[in-house]
Amino acid sequence: MWRVTASLLLATTAQRWASAISALPEHLAAAREEIAAGTALLVDVREPEEWAGAHLASATHAPLSALQRGDAPDAVLDAADKRIYLHCAAGIRVHPAKACLSQLGCDDIVALKEGIGELYQLEFDALAEKG
């Protein structure tokens, strides 16, 4: 009896722990809601070859290299009055991208520390279908 109870307890504890780890953090849940409601925009600042390999379905593409030249897609510039969430591969390029967008007149910019892999793993969004 003890072995069955201990095994069940360990399995239940492991499931709860795994669920807690994979649960979407509060700041990402709020971001996802804002993006779905159209009050925020998700912008992927990775380079074109990275974007072509895989990207999140709800993301708009604005490569850091283009932003550094002062070029931003109309979708991003048109969202200057909305909150803009930035992501990249590892949460590094979002910081210079944020500075570039600030210079282009965007005020409410959030640089996500989570990269695309972590966002996908946390089920923040699905990957866009290739085609």
Backbone as JSON Lines, residues from 0, in Angstrom:
{"i":0,"aa":"M","n":[0.82,-1.19,0.0],"ca":[0.0,0.0,0.0],"c":[0.86,1.25,0.0]}
{"i":1,"aa":"W","n":[1.9,1.27,0.83],"ca":[2.76,2.44,0.92],"c":[3.4,2.75,-0.43]}
{"i":2,"aa":"R","n":[3.86,1.73,-1.16],"ca":[4.54,1.96,-2.44],"c":[3.59,2.57,-3.46]}
{"i":3,"aa":"V","n":[2.37,2.12,-3.5],"ca":[1.39,2.67,-4.43],"c":[1.11,4.12,-4.09]}
{"i":4,"aa":"T","n":[0.91,4.41,-2.83],"ca":[0.62,5.78,-2.39],"c":[1.8,6.69,-2.66]}
{"i":5,"aa":"A","n":[3.01,6.24,-2.37],"ca":[4.2,7.05,-2.61],"c":[4.39,7.29,-4.1]}
{"i":6,"aa":"S","n":[4.18,6.28,-4.91],"ca":[4.31,6.43,-6.37],"c":[3.29,7.42,-6.9]}
{"i":7,"aa":"L","n":[2.06,7.31,-6.43],"ca":[1.0,8.22,-6.85],"c":[1.31,9.65,-6.42]}
{"i":8,"aa":"L","n":[1.8,9.82,-5.2],"ca":[2.15,11.14,-4.7],"c":[3.27,11.75,-5.53]}
{"i":9,"aa":"L","n":[4.3,10.95,-5.83],"ca":[5.41,11.45,-6.64],"c":[4.94,11.82,-8.04]}
{"i":10,"aa":"A","n":[4.1,10.99,-8.64],"ca":[3.59,11.27,-9.98],"c":[2.75,12.54,-9.99]}
{"i":11,"aa":"T","n":[1.89,12.72,-9.01],"ca":[1.04,13.91,-8.91],"c":[1.89,15.15,-8.7]}
{"i":12,"aa":"T","n":[2.88,15.06,-7.83],"ca":[3.77,16.19,-7.57],"c":[4.53,16.55,-8.84]}
{"i":13,"aa":"A","n":[5.02,15.56,-9.56],"ca":[5.76,15.81,-10.81],"c":[4.86,16.47,-11.84]}
{"i":14,"aa":"Q","n":[3.6,16.04,-11.94],"ca":[2.67,16.65,-12.89],"c":[2.4,18.11,-12.52]}
{"i":15,"aa":"R","n":[2.19,18.38,-11.26],"ca":[1.95,19.76,-10.82],"c":[3.16,20.64,-11.08]}
{"i":16,"aa":"W","n":[4.34,20.1,-10.82],"ca":[5.56,20.86,-11.04],"c":[5.75,21.14,-12.53]}
{"i":17,"aa":"A","n":[5.51,20.15,-13.37],"ca":[5.63,20.33,-14.82],"c":[4.62,21.36,-15.31]}
{"i":18,"aa":"S","n":[3.4,21.33,-14.78],"ca":[2.38,22.31,-15.17],"c":[2.79,23.71,-14.75]}
{"i":19,"aa":"A","n":[3.36,23.85,-13.57],"ca":[3.79,25.16,-13.09],"c":[4.91,25.71,-13.95]}
{"i":20,"aa":"I","n":[5.8,24.84,-14.4],"ca":[6.91,25.28,-15.23],"c":[6.41,25.72,-16.6]}
{"i":21,"aa":"S","n":[5.49,24.98,-17.18],"ca":[5.04,25.27,-18.54],"c":[3.9,26.29,-18.58]}
{"i":22,"aa":"A","n":[3.4,26.72,-17.44],"ca":[2.33,27.7,-17.41],"c":[2.84,29.02,-17.97]}
{"i":23,"aa":"L","n":[1.98,29.69,-18.72],"ca":[2.35,30.96,-19.32],"c":[2.49,32.02,-18.23]}
{"i":24,"aa":"P","n":[3.66,32.66,-18.12],"ca":[3.82,33.71,-17.11],"c":[2.79,34.82,-17.29]}
{"i":25,"aa":"E","n":[2.48,35.49,-16.21],"ca":[1.43,36.51,-16.2],"c":[1.66,37.6,-17.24]}
{"i":26,"aa":"H","n":[2.91,38.07,-17.37],"ca":[3.17,39.15,-18.34],"c":[2.95,38.69,-19.77]}
{"i":27,"aa":"L","n":[3.21,37.42,-20.06],"ca":[2.97,36.91,-21.41],"c":[1.49,36.65,-21.66]}
{"i":28,"aa":"A","n":[0.78,36.21,-20.63],"ca":[-0.67,36.03,-20.78],"c":[-1.34,37.36,-21.08]}
{"i":29,"aa":"A","n":[-0.92,38.41,-20.39],"ca":[-1.47,39.74,-20.63],"c":[-1.12,40.22,-22.04]}
{"i":30,"aa":"A","n":[0.11,39.98,-22.47],"ca":[0.54,40.38,-23.82],"c":[-0.28,39.65,-24.87]}
{"i":31,"aa":"R","n":[-0.47,38.36,-24.68],"ca":[-1.25,37.57,-25.65],"c":[-2.67,38.09,-25.76]}
{"i":32,"aa":"E","n":[-3.28,38.45,-24.64],"ca":[-4.64,39.0,-24.64],"c":[-4.7,40.32,-25.39]}
{"i":33,"aa":"E","n":[-3.72,41.2,-25.14],"ca":[-3.69,42.5,-25.81],"c":[-3.5,42.34,-27.32]}
{"i":34,"aa":"I","n":[-2.64,41.43,-27.72],"ca":[-2.39,41.18,-29.14],"c":[-3.65,40.63,-29.8]}
{"i":35,"aa":"A","n":[-4.3,39.68,-29.15],"ca":[-5.53,39.1,-29.69],"c":[-6.65,40.14,-29.79]}
{"i":36,"aa":"A","n":[-6.68,41.08,-28.85],"ca":[-7.71,42.12,-28.86],"c":[-7.4,43.23,-29.86]}
{"i":37,"aa":"G","n":[-6.2,43.24,-30.41],"ca":[-5.82,44.27,-31.37],"c":[-5.34,45.56,-30.73]}
{"i":38,"aa":"T","n":[-5.11,45.54,-29.43],"ca":[-4.63,46.74,-28.75],"c":[-3.11,46.75,-28.63]}
{"i":39,"aa":"A","n":[-2.47,45.7,-29.12],"ca":[-1.01,45.61,-29.1],"c":[-0.56,44.86,-30.34]}
{"i":40,"aa":"L","n":[0.71,45.0,-30.63],"ca":[1.31,44.37,-31.8],"c":[2.54,43.58,-31.36]}
{"i":41,"aa":"L","n":[2.69,42.37,-31.87],"ca":[3.88,41.56,-31.61],"c":[4.81,41.72,-32.81]}
{"i":42,"aa":"V","n":[6.05,42.12,-32.56],"ca":[7.01,42.36,-33.63],"c":[8.23,41.48,-33.43]}
{"i":43,"aa":"D","n":[8.55,40.72,-34.47],"ca":[9.72,39.84,-34.5],"c":[10.85,40.62,-35.16]}
{"i":44,"aa":"V","n":[11.94,40.84,-34.43],"ca":[13.04,41.64,-34.97],"c":[14.2,40.79,-35.49]}
{"i":45,"aa":"R","n":[13.96,39.5,-35.65],"ca":[15.01,38.64,-36.21],"c":[15.18,38.95,-37.7]}
{"i":46,"aa":"E","n":[16.26,38.49,-38.26],"ca":[16.58,38.77,-39.66],"c":[15.74,37.91,-40.61]}
{"i":47,"aa":"P","n":[15.65,38.3,-41.89],"ca":[14.76,37.62,-42.85],"c":[14.94,36.11,-42.95]}
{"i":48,"aa":"E","n":[16.19,35.64,-42.92],"ca":[16.4,34.19,-43.04],"c":[15.88,33.45,-41.8]}
{"i":49,"aa":"E","n":[15.95,34.09,-40.64],"ca":[15.4,33.49,-39.43],"c":[13.88,33.47,-39.49]}
{"i":50,"aa":"W","n":[13.29,34.58,-39.92],"ca":[11.84,34.69,-40.08],"c":[11.33,33.62,-41.04]}
{"i":51,"aa":"A","n":[12.04,33.43,-42.16],"ca":[11.63,32.45,-43.16],"c":[11.67,31.03,-42.6]}
{"i":52,"aa":"G","n":[12.59,30.77,-41.68],"ca":[12.7,29.44,-41.08],"c":[11.51,29.09,-40.21]}
{"i":53,"aa":"A","n":[11.05,30.04,-39.42],"ca":[9.89,29.85,-38.54],"c":[9.59,31.18,-37.87]}
{"i":54,"aa":"H","n":[8.31,31.45,-37.69],"ca":[7.91,32.64,-36.94],"c":[6.53,32.42,-36.33]}
{"i":55,"aa":"L","n":[6.24,33.21,-35.32],"ca":[4.97,33.1,-34.63],"c":[3.85,33.66,-35.51]}
{"i":56,"aa":"A","n":[2.71,33.01,-35.46],"ca":[1.6,33.35,-36.34],"c":[1.11,34.78,-36.18]}
{"i":57,"aa":"S","n":[1.14,35.3,-34.98],"ca":[0.61,36.65,-34.75],"c":[1.64,37.76,-34.91]}
{"i":58,"aa":"A","n":[2.87,37.4,-35.27],"ca":[3.95,38.39,-35.34],"c":[3.98,39.14,-36.66]}
{"i":59,"aa":"T","n":[4.46,40.37,-36.57],"ca":[4.79,41.19,-37.71],"c":[6.31,41.23,-37.77]}
{"i":60,"aa":"H","n":[6.86,41.25,-38.98],"ca":[8.32,41.19,-39.12],"c":[8.9,42.58,-39.32]}
{"i":61,"aa":"A","n":[9.89,42.92,-38.52],"ca":[10.64,44.16,-38.66],"c":[12.08,43.86,-38.24]}
{"i":62,"aa":"P","n":[12.92,43.42,-39.18],"ca":[14.29,43.04,-38.83],"c":[15.07,44.18,-38.17]}
{"i":63,"aa":"L","n":[15.87,43.83,-37.2],"ca":[16.68,44.83,-36.52],"c":[17.54,45.61,-37.51]}
{"i":64,"aa":"S","n":[18.12,44.93,-38.49],"ca":[18.98,45.62,-39.45],"c":[18.21,46.7,-40.2]}
{"i":65,"aa":"A","n":[16.95,46.46,-40.52],"ca":[16.13,47.48,-41.19],"c":[15.79,48.61,-40.22]}
{"i":66,"aa":"L","n":[15.45,48.26,-39.0],"ca":[15.14,49.29,-38.0],"c":[16.34,50.2,-37.76]}
{"i":67,"aa":"Q","n":[17.53,49.63,-37.78],"ca":[18.73,50.43,-37.57],"c":[18.99,51.4,-38.73]}
{"i":68,"aa":"R","n":[18.43,51.08,-39.89],"ca":[18.53,52.0,-41.05],"c":[17.38,53.0,-41.05]}
{"i":69,"aa":"G","n":[16.49,52.9,-40.07],"ca":[15.34,53.8,-40.0],"c":[14.14,53.31,-40.78]}
{"i":70,"aa":"D","n":[14.19,52.06,-41.24],"ca":[13.09,51.46,-41.99],"c":[12.25,50.58,-41.08]}
{"i":71,"aa":"A","n":[10.95,50.84,-41.09],"ca":[10.03,50.0,-40.33],"c":[8.81,49.75,-41.2]}
{"i":72,"aa":"P","n":[8.25,48.56,-41.15],"ca":[7.05,48.29,-41.94],"c":[5.89,49.21,-41.52]}
{"i":73,"aa":"D","n":[5.01,49.48,-42.47],"ca":[3.86,50.33,-42.18],"c":[3.04,49.8,-41.02]}
{"i":74,"aa":"A","n":[2.93,48.47,-40.92],"ca":[2.14,47.88,-39.83],"c":[2.68,48.29,-38.47]}
{"i":75,"aa":"V","n":[3.99,48.44,-38.37],"ca":[4.6,48.84,-37.1],"c":[4.42,50.34,-36.88]}
{"i":76,"aa":"L","n":[4.67,51.12,-37.9],"ca":[4.51,52.57,-37.77],"c":[3.05,52.95,-37.51]}
{"i":77,"aa":"D","n":[2.13,52.22,-38.13],"ca":[0.7,52.48,-37.91],"c":[0.27,52.12,-36.49]}
{"i":78,"aa":"A","n":[1.06,51.29,-35.81],"ca":[0.75,50.86,-34.45],"c":[1.47,51.71,-33.41]}
{"i":79,"aa":"A","n":[1.99,52.85,-33.81],"ca":[2.76,53.69,-32.89],"c":[1.96,54.11,-31.66]}
{"i":80,"aa":"D","n":[0.63,54.11,-31.77],"ca":[-0.21,54.49,-30.63],"c":[-0.62,53.28,-29.79]}
{"i":81,"aa":"K","n":[-0.18,52.08,-30.19],"ca":[-0.48,50.85,-29.45],"c":[0.77,50.41,-28.7]}
{"i":82,"aa":"R","n":[0.59,49.45,-27.82],"ca":[1.75,48.82,-27.18],"c":[2.38,47.88,-28.21]}
{"i":83,"aa":"I","n":[3.69,47.9,-28.27],"ca":[4.42,47.04,-29.2],"c":[5.3,46.1,-28.38]}
{"i":84,"aa":"Y","n":[5.08,44.8,-28.56],"ca":[5.89,43.78,-27.9],"c":[6.94,43.3,-28.91]}
{"i":85,"aa":"L","n":[8.18,43.32,-28.5],"ca":[9.28,42.89,-29.37],"c":[9.81,41.54,-28.91]}
{"i":86,"aa":"H","n":[10.14,40.69,-29.87],"ca":[10.83,39.44,-29.54],"c":[11.86,39.14,-30.62]}
{"i":87,"aa":"C","n":[12.83,38.33,-30.25],"ca":[13.85,37.89,-31.2],"c":[14.14,36.42,-30.9]}
{"i":88,"aa":"A","n":[15.37,36.0,-31.11],"ca":[15.7,34.6,-30.85],"c":[16.03,34.34,-29.39]}
{"i":89,"aa":"A","n":[16.68,35.3,-28.74],"ca":[17.14,35.06,-27.38],"c":[16.94,36.24,-26.43]}
{"i":90,"aa":"G","n":[16.19,37.25,-26.85],"ca":[15.91,38.38,-25.96],"c":[17.02,39.4,-25.9]}
{"i":91,"aa":"I","n":[17.89,39.43,-26.89],"ca":[19.01,40.37,-26.89],"c":[18.77,41.51,-27.89]}
{"i":92,"aa":"R","n":[18.42,41.17,-29.12],"ca":[18.23,42.19,-30.15],"c":[17.03,43.09,-29.9]}
{"i":93,"aa":"V","n":[16.16,42.69,-29.0],"ca":[14.99,43.52,-28.71],"c":[15.36,44.87,-28.11]}
{"i":94,"aa":"H","n":[16.48,44.94,-27.43],"ca":[16.87,46.2,-26.77],"c":[17.3,47.27,-27.78]}
{"i":95,"aa":"P","n":[18.2,46.96,-28.73],"ca":[18.49,47.98,-29.74],"c":[17.28,48.26,-30.64]}
{"i":96,"aa":"A","n":[16.45,47.25,-30.87],"ca":[15.23,47.47,-31.67],"c":[14.29,48.43,-30.97]}
{"i":97,"aa":"K","n":[14.2,48.31,-29.67],"ca":[13.35,49.22,-28.89],"c":[13.84,50.66,-29.04]}
{"i":98,"aa":"A","n":[15.14,50.87,-28.98],"ca":[15.7,52.21,-29.14],"c":[15.4,52.76,-30.54]}
{"i":99,"aa":"C","n":[15.52,51.91,-31.54],"ca":[15.22,52.34,-32.92],"c":[13.76,52.74,-33.07]}
{"i":100,"aa":"L","n":[12.85,51.94,-32.53],"ca":[11.42,52.25,-32.64],"c":[11.07,53.5,-31.85]}
{"i":101,"aa":"S","n":[11.73,53.73,-30.75],"ca":[11.51,54.96,-29.99],"c":[11.87,56.17,-30.84]}
{"i":102,"aa":"Q","n":[12.96,56.09,-31.57],"ca":[13.38,57.18,-32.45],"c":[12.4,57.39,-33.6]}
{"i":103,"aa":"L","n":[11.67,56.33,-33.96],"ca":[10.68,56.43,-35.05],"c":[9.31,56.87,-34.54]}
{"i":104,"aa":"G","n":[9.2,57.2,-33.25],"ca":[7.96,57.74,-32.71],"c":[7.07,56.77,-31.96]}
{"i":105,"aa":"C","n":[7.53,55.56,-31.74],"ca":[6.75,54.6,-30.95],"c":[7.09,54.82,-29.48]}
{"i":106,"aa":"D","n":[6.06,54.89,-28.64],"ca":[6.28,55.21,-27.23],"c":[6.14,54.04,-26.27]}
{"i":107,"aa":"D","n":[5.19,53.15,-26.52],"ca":[4.87,52.07,-25.58],"c":[5.43,50.76,-26.12]}
{"i":108,"aa":"I","n":[6.7,50.51,-25.81],"ca":[7.4,49.35,-26.36],"c":[7.87,48.46,-25.22]}
{"i":109,"aa":"V","n":[7.59,47.17,-25.35],"ca":[8.0,46.2,-24.34],"c":[8.93,45.19,-25.0]}
{"i":110,"aa":"A","n":[10.16,45.12,-24.51],"ca":[11.14,44.16,-25.01],"c":[10.99,42.87,-24.21]}
{"i":111,"aa":"L","n":[10.49,41.83,-24.86],"ca":[10.32,40.54,-24.18],"c":[11.67,39.87,-24.0]}
{"i":112,"aa":"K","n":[11.87,39.31,-22.82],"ca":[13.13,38.6,-22.56],"c":[13.1,37.2,-23.15]}
{"i":113,"aa":"E","n":[11.91,36.7,-23.42],"ca":[11.76,35.36,-23.97],"c":[11.97,35.38,-25.49]}
{"i":114,"aa":"G","n":[12.76,34.45,-25.98],"ca":[12.97,34.31,-27.41],"c":[11.88,33.47,-28.04]}
{"i":115,"aa":"I","n":[11.93,33.34,-29.35],"ca":[10.88,32.63,-30.07],"c":[10.73,31.18,-29.59]}
{"i":116,"aa":"G","n":[11.82,30.5,-29.33],"ca":[11.73,29.11,-28.87],"c":[11.0,28.99,-27.55]}
{"i":117,"aa":"E","n":[11.33,29.87,-26.63],"ca":[10.67,29.83,-25.32],"c":[9.2,30.24,-25.45]}
{"i":118,"aa":"L","n":[8.92,31.23,-26.27],"ca":[7.53,31.65,-26.47],"c":[6.7,30.5,-27.05]}
{"i":119,"aa":"Y","n":[7.26,29.8,-28.01],"ca":[6.56,28.66,-28.6],"c":[6.4,27.55,-27.58]}
{"i":120,"aa":"Q","n":[7.44,27.25,-26.83],"ca":[7.39,26.19,-25.82],"c":[6.34,26.5,-24.75]}
{"i":121,"aa":"L","n":[6.2,27.76,-24.4],"ca":[5.21,28.17,-23.39],"c":[3.8,28.28,-23.98]}
{"i":122,"aa":"E","n":[3.68,27.98,-25.27],"ca":[2.4,28.05,-25.99],"c":[1.83,29.46,-26.02]}
{"i":123,"aa":"F","n":[2.72,30.45,-26.14],"ca":[2.31,31.84,-26.29],"c":[1.55,32.0,-27.61]}
{"i":124,"aa":"D","n":[2.04,31.34,-28.64],"ca":[1.43,31.4,-29.97],"c":[1.9,30.2,-30.77]}
{"i":125,"aa":"A","n":[1.15,29.89,-31.8],"ca":[1.55,28.82,-32.73],"c":[2.53,29.38,-33.75]}
{"i":126,"aa":"L","n":[3.25,28.5,-34.39],"ca":[4.1,28.92,-35.5],"c":[3.22,29.13,-36.73]}
{"i":127,"aa":"A","n":[3.59,30.11,-37.53],"ca":[2.86,30.34,-38.77],"c":[3.12,29.18,-39.72]}
{"i":128,"aa":"E","n":[2.14,28.88,-40.52],"ca":[2.32,27.81,-41.52],"c":[3.14,28.33,-42.66]}
{"i":129,"aa":"K","n":[4.04,27.51,-43.13],"ca":[4.89,27.91,-44.27],"c":[4.06,27.79,-45.55]}
{"i":130,"aa":"G","n":[4.37,28.69,-46.46],"ca":[3.67,28.56,-47.72],"c":[3.56,29.78,-48.43]}
